[in-house]
Amino acid sequence: QVQLVESGGGLVQAGGSLRLSCVVSGRTFSTYAMGWFRQAPGKEREFVAVISRSGRNTYYAGSMKGRFTISRDNAKNTVYLQMNSLNPEDTAVYYCAANICAREYCSGYAMFAEYDYWGQGTQVTVSS
């Protein structure tokens, strides 16, 4: 059974930073491309970032470029999301997700339906 467990969320002031972590168990971590999504109240779940199986490739949603950094440690079965220059519009539940992909990453990486496993989410709240 595959499990994804996020941590690192919390309350932060605008302009601050948080680092989210997601530990994956139950299957060889390096077989997954890993993504982060977020969902704000009343809004659809949206793509944040993805990192390829080896970590060589990363892609970000436009509003996150330059502020967020996704990384992974395959030895620790963990993916990270470093979030800087946070603003109140970043307030959401953040989810990590695993995509079983034969290649480094799959072309549908920005679509939540592409992903095979999900964590329970961690709340990030940014105050103004």
Disulfide bonds with the S-S distance in Angstrom:
Cys22-Cys96 1.94
Cys101-Cys106 1.97
